């Protein structure tokens, strides 16, 4: 079995407020990413996905803090690193980020070549010529003309800026890339192109990736393993095949069935009623309980523990009714007989 490159173990993250009513953004979250694995982290806005990404690179806001649990990168705990330690040991050279908005990530008054030289100056021993040559090589990797390296960001379209960001994310040859909603501001055609570029990196570069998105279909199509989050809690983890074929957390099931499937255009989509919870005070309950059609009193009496699905420790669901969910969901969603069910797995 491959050693994990990143391990999240029982991590809590809080944001302090002036009124002392802390926001518990992430609660007892656990997952791991293997080397050379594309891992998807999916969930609706506000569930804690980007907070997890910020914690990995030491980028939490001043009022944010990892209050418990362990974050390991290549076996070394990093959750208590100082700013200096993150800069020296983690950021860019080991873990880089493709952010949501490229326009807010590139310095608007510096040519891209100068930005590359600055990065090389602080993190490498490359000469100025070598630094610029490396950017040329990476522009070719992401489908940009190397003649554009001396342009300013405003001279690029949104899609070109996003490709430039990917080039900078690769610049120091990191082992892990965090792609945080990398296609949010792009049209559907450019989204497809950017995802293709990201997927192409896997064969040509020895990297792992944490892909953060609200679109579960993007994860199913492009990742190897995944975690589903709701309300600051990890709901389910496993390979994309297992979570697609055998989802066992109610939120994972409903989220999957809320997306249309071109194979079954007449199928009625699932609806997730209610609103995400306000995560104030101790979160000692299942955060999906108030929205779950299968909730029981015990769901509100304590945070759920992980349950191995069908005895498989690599596929886990944080639900007290995980063992019953295939039958309960099949009855509730009433899939048509001629469809290949995505709840219990097809042939």
C-alpha positions as CSV (number, residue, x, y, z in Angstrom):
1,X,0.0,0.0,0.0
2,X,1.3,3.5,-0.9
3,X,2.4,5.7,1.9
4,X,0.1,8.8,2.2
5,X,1.6,12.1,1.1
6,X,-0.9,14.0,3.2
7,X,-2.8,12.9,6.3
8,X,-5.7,14.7,8.1
9,X,-6.4,13.0,11.4
10,X,-9.3,14.2,13.6
11,X,-8.7,17.9,12.8
12,X,-10.7,20.7,14.3
13,X,-10.4,24.3,12.9
14,X,-12.0,27.3,14.6
15,X,-12.4,31.0,13.8
16,X,-12.5,33.3,16.8
17,X,-15.0,36.1,16.8
18,X,-15.1,39.4,18.8
19,X,-18.2,38.2,20.6
20,X,-16.4,35.0,21.7
21,X,-18.9,32.8,19.8
22,X,-16.3,30.8,17.8
23,X,-17.2,29.4,14.4
24,X,-16.3,25.7,14.3
25,X,-15.5,25.5,10.6
26,X,-14.0,22.0,10.5
27,X,-14.9,19.3,13.1
28,X,-13.0,16.0,13.6
29,X,-12.1,15.7,9.9
30,X,-10.1,12.7,8.7
31,X,-8.8,11.7,5.3
32,X,-5.6,10.9,3.6
33,X,-4.1,11.4,0.1
34,X,-1.7,8.8,-1.4
35,X,1.3,9.7,-3.5
36,X,0.5,10.3,-7.1
37,X,-3.2,10.3,-6.3
38,X,-5.7,12.9,-7.5
39,X,-8.0,13.3,-4.5
40,X,-11.3,15.2,-4.7
41,X,-12.8,17.2,-1.8
42,X,-16.5,18.0,-2.6
43,X,-19.3,19.7,-0.8
44,X,-21.5,22.8,-0.9
45,X,-20.2,26.3,-0.2
46,X,-19.3,27.0,3.4
47,X,-18.8,23.3,4.4
48,X,-15.1,23.8,5.2
49,X,-13.3,22.8,2.0
50,X,-11.2,26.0,1.5
51,X,-10.5,26.2,5.3
52,X,-8.9,22.8,5.0
53,X,-6.8,24.0,2.1
54,X,-5.7,27.1,4.0
55,X,-4.7,25.0,7.0
56,X,-2.5,22.7,4.9
57,X,-0.3,25.6,3.7
58,X,-0.6,27.7,6.9
59,X,-2.9,30.3,5.2
60,X,-5.7,30.5,7.8
61,X,-6.8,34.1,8.6
62,X,-5.4,35.6,11.8
63,X,-8.5,34.5,13.7
64,X,-8.3,30.9,12.5
65,X,-6.6,28.1,14.3
66,X,-6.2,24.3,14.2
67,X,-7.4,23.6,17.7
68,X,-6.9,19.8,17.7
69,X,-5.9,16.9,15.5
70,X,-2.9,16.2,13.3
71,X,-1.9,17.3,9.8
72,X,1.0,15.3,8.4
73,X,2.9,16.0,5.2
74,X,5.2,13.2,4.1
75,X,5.0,11.8,7.7
76,X,5.9,15.1,9.4
77,X,3.4,17.0,11.5
78,X,2.9,20.6,10.1
79,X,-0.2,21.9,12.0
80,X,2.0,23.8,14.5
81,X,4.5,25.2,12.0
82,X,5.4,28.8,12.3
83,X,5.1,31.2,9.3
84,X,8.8,30.9,8.8
85,X,8.7,27.1,8.8
86,X,5.8,27.1,6.3
87,X,7.8,29.4,4.0
88,X,11.0,27.4,4.3
89,X,9.6,23.8,4.2
90,X,6.1,23.7,2.7
91,X,4.8,26.6,0.5
92,X,5.5,26.4,-3.3
93,X,8.5,24.1,-3.1
94,X,6.5,21.2,-1.6
95,X,2.8,22.3,-1.8
96,X,1.5,24.8,-4.2
97,X,-2.0,26.2,-4.8
98,X,-4.1,26.9,-7.9
99,X,-6.6,29.4,-6.4
100,X,-10.2,30.1,-7.3
101,X,-9.5,33.5,-8.9
102,X,-6.5,34.0,-11.1
103,X,-7.1,37.7,-11.4
104,X,-6.5,38.1,-7.6
105,X,-3.4,35.9,-7.6
106,X,-1.1,37.5,-10.2
107,X,0.6,40.8,-9.4
108,X,-1.1,43.3,-11.8
109,X,1.9,45.6,-12.1
110,X,4.6,43.0,-12.7
111,X,5.4,41.1,-15.9
112,X,5.0,37.4,-15.5
113,X,8.6,36.9,-16.1
114,X,9.5,39.2,-13.3
115,X,7.2,37.4,-11.0
116,X,8.9,34.1,-11.9
117,X,12.3,35.7,-11.1
118,X,11.1,36.9,-7.7
119,X,9.8,33.4,-6.9
120,X,13.1,31.8,-7.9
121,X,15.1,34.4,-5.9
122,X,13.4,33.5,-2.7
123,X,13.1,29.7,-3.1
124,X,15.8,28.5,-5.5
125,X,19.4,29.1,-6.6
126,X,18.4,29.7,-10.2
127,X,19.9,32.6,-12.0
128,X,17.7,35.1,-13.7
129,X,18.2,33.5,-17.1
130,X,17.4,30.0,-15.7
131,X,14.3,31.3,-13.9
132,X,12.9,32.8,-17.1
133,X,13.8,29.7,-19.1
134,X,11.9,27.5,-16.6
135,X,8.8,29.8,-17.1
136,X,9.1,29.4,-20.8
137,X,9.1,25.6,-20.5
138,X,6.1,25.7,-18.2
139,X,4.2,28.0,-20.5
140,X,4.6,25.3,-23.2
141,X,3.3,22.7,-20.7
142,X,0.1,24.6,-20.1
143,X,-0.5,25.6,-23.7
144,X,0.6,29.2,-23.6
145,X,3.0,30.8,-26.1
146,X,6.5,31.3,-24.5
147,X,6.6,34.7,-26.2
148,X,4.0,35.8,-23.7
149,X,6.1,35.4,-20.6
150,X,7.0,39.2,-20.6
151,X,3.4,40.3,-20.7
152,X,1.4,41.7,-17.8
153,X,-1.5,39.8,-16.4
154,X,-4.1,42.2,-17.8
155,X,-3.0,41.2,-21.3
156,X,-4.3,37.7,-20.8
157,X,-7.8,36.4,-21.0
158,X,-9.3,34.8,-17.9
159,X,-8.5,31.3,-19.2
160,X,-5.0,32.2,-20.1
161,X,-4.5,33.7,-16.6
162,X,-5.6,30.5,-15.1
163,X,-3.2,28.5,-17.2
164,X,-0.4,30.9,-16.1
165,X,-1.4,30.2,-12.5
166,X,-1.0,26.5,-13.2
167,X,2.5,27.2,-14.6
168,X,3.4,29.1,-11.4
169,X,2.0,26.3,-9.3
170,X,4.4,23.9,-11.1
171,X,7.3,26.3,-11.0
172,X,9.1,24.8,-8.0
173,X,8.2,21.3,-8.9
174,X,6.1,20.6,-5.8
175,X,4.9,17.1,-4.7
176,X,1.3,18.2,-3.9
177,X,-0.9,20.7,-5.7
178,X,-4.1,22.1,-4.2
179,X,-6.6,23.1,-6.9
180,X,-9.2,25.2,-5.1
181,X,-12.2,25.5,-7.4
182,X,-9.7,26.1,-10.3
183,X,-12.5,26.7,-12.9
184,X,-15.0,28.7,-11.0
185,X,-14.8,32.0,-13.0
186,X,-14.5,30.3,-16.4
187,X,-17.0,29.4,-19.1
188,X,-17.8,25.8,-19.7
189,X,-15.4,25.4,-22.7
190,X,-12.5,26.9,-20.8
191,X,-13.4,24.9,-17.7
192,X,-13.0,21.7,-19.8
193,X,-9.7,22.9,-21.2
194,X,-8.3,23.7,-17.7
195,X,-9.3,20.4,-16.3
196,X,-7.6,18.7,-19.3
197,X,-4.4,20.5,-18.6
198,X,-4.6,19.5,-14.9
199,X,-5.2,15.9,-15.8
200,X,-2.3,15.9,-18.2
201,X,0.0,16.8,-15.4
202,X,-0.5,13.4,-13.8
203,X,1.2,11.5,-16.5
204,X,4.0,13.9,-17.1
205,X,4.8,15.1,-13.5
206,X,5.2,13.1,-10.3
207,X,2.6,14.9,-8.4
208,X,-0.4,14.4,-6.2
209,X,-3.4,16.7,-6.2
210,X,-6.1,17.9,-3.8
211,X,-9.0,19.1,-6.1
212,X,-11.6,21.1,-4.2
213,X,-15.0,21.7,-5.8
214,X,-18.7,21.8,-5.2
215,X,-19.3,19.7,-8.3
216,X,-19.3,16.0,-7.5
217,X,-19.4,15.1,-11.2
218,X,-16.0,16.8,-11.7
219,X,-14.5,14.6,-9.0
220,X,-16.1,11.4,-10.3
221,X,-14.6,12.1,-13.7
222,X,-11.1,13.3,-12.8
223,X,-10.0,11.9,-9.4
224,X,-8.9,8.6,-8.0
225,X,-10.2,9.0,-4.4
226,X,-12.5,11.5,-2.7
227,X,-14.1,12.8,0.5
228,X,-17.6,14.3,0.7
229,X,-18.0,17.1,3.3
230,X,-21.1,18.7,4.9
231,X,-21.3,21.3,7.6
232,X,-17.6,21.1,8.7
233,X,-17.7,17.3,8.9
234,X,-16.3,14.6,6.5
235,X,-19.3,12.5,5.5
236,X,-17.7,9.8,3.4
237,X,-14.3,8.9,2.0
238,X,-13.2,6.2,-0.5
239,X,-12.2,5.6,-4.1
240,X,-14.4,7.4,-6.6
241,X,-15.6,4.1,-7.8
242,X,-16.8,3.0,-4.3
243,X,-18.4,6.4,-3.5
244,X,-20.1,6.4,-6.9
245,X,-21.3,2.8,-6.8
246,X,-21.9,2.4,-3.1
247,X,-22.5,5.8,-1.4
248,X,-23.5,5.2,2.3
249,X,-23.9,8.7,3.8
250,X,-27.2,10.4,3.1
251,X,-25.6,13.6,2.0
252,X,-23.3,11.8,-0.5
253,X,-26.3,9.9,-1.9
254,X,-28.6,13.0,-2.2
255,X,-25.8,15.1,-3.6
256,X,-25.0,12.5,-6.3
257,X,-28.6,12.2,-7.2
258,X,-29.1,16.0,-7.4
259,X,-27.0,16.1,-10.6
260,X,-28.5,15.2,-13.9
261,X,-27.3,12.2,-15.8
262,X,-27.4,12.3,-19.6
263,X,-28.1,8.6,-19.7
264,X,-31.4,9.0,-17.8
265,X,-32.8,12.4,-18.8
266,X,-36.3,11.7,-17.4
267,X,-35.1,10.8,-13.9
268,X,-36.3,13.1,-11.2
269,X,-33.5,14.8,-9.4
270,X,-33.1,14.5,-5.6
271,X,-33.6,17.7,-3.6
272,X,-31.7,18.5,-0.4
273,X,-34.1,20.5,1.7
274,X,-33.1,23.0,4.4
275,X,-30.0,25.0,4.9
276,X,-26.4,24.3,6.1
277,X,-26.1,24.6,9.8
278,X,-24.6,27.5,11.7
279,X,-21.5,26.0,13.3
280,X,-21.4,28.0,16.5
281,X,-20.5,26.3,19.8
282,X,-19.5,22.6,20.2
283,X,-20.5,20.5,17.2
284,X,-21.5,17.3,19.0
285,X,-24.1,16.1,16.5
286,X,-24.3,15.1,12.9
287,X,-24.4,18.4,11.0
288,X,-26.7,16.8,8.3
289,X,-29.3,15.6,10.8
290,X,-31.8,18.5,10.2
291,X,-31.7,18.0,6.4
292,X,-31.6,14.2,6.4
293,X,-34.8,12.3,5.5
294,X,-33.5,9.3,7.4
295,X,-32.3,11.0,10.6
296,X,-33.1,9.5,14.0
297,X,-32.8,11.0,17.5
298,X,-29.3,9.5,18.0
299,X,-28.1,11.6,15.1
300,X,-28.5,14.7,17.2
301,X,-27.0,13.1,20.4
302,X,-23.4,12.9,19.3
303,X,-21.1,13.3,16.3
304,X,-21.0,10.1,14.2
305,X,-18.0,7.8,14.1
306,X,-16.6,6.4,10.9
307,X,-18.1,3.2,9.7
308,X,-16.3,0.9,7.3
309,X,-18.5,0.1,4.3
310,X,-18.9,-3.6,3.8
311,X,-15.8,-4.1,6.0
312,X,-13.6,-2.0,3.7
313,X,-11.5,0.3,5.8
314,X,-10.6,2.3,2.6
315,X,-14.3,3.2,2.2
316,X,-15.8,4.9,5.2
317,X,-19.0,6.8,6.0
318,X,-19.7,8.9,9.1
319,X,-23.3,7.8,9.6
320,X,-25.0,5.8,12.3
321,X,-27.2,4.2,9.7
322,X,-24.5,3.5,7.1
323,X,-25.3,-0.2,7.0
324,X,-29.0,0.5,6.2
325,X,-28.5,3.3,3.6
326,X,-28.6,1.2,0.4
327,X,-32.0,-0.1,1.2
328,X,-33.3,3.2,2.7
329,X,-32.1,5.2,-0.3
330,X,-33.4,2.8,-2.9
331,X,-36.9,3.0,-1.4
332,X,-36.8,6.8,-1.0
333,X,-35.4,7.7,-4.4
334,X,-37.3,5.0,-6.3
335,X,-34.9,4.5,-9.2
336,X,-36.5,3.2,-12.4
337,X,-36.2,-0.5,-12.9
338,X,-34.5,-0.1,-16.3
339,X,-31.7,2.1,-14.9
340,X,-28.4,0.9,-13.6
341,X,-28.7,2.0,-10.0
342,X,-25.9,4.3,-8.7
343,X,-27.0,3.5,-5.2
344,X,-26.2,-0.2,-4.9
345,X,-23.7,-0.6,-7.8
346,X,-24.3,-2.0,-11.2
347,X,-22.8,-5.0,-13.0
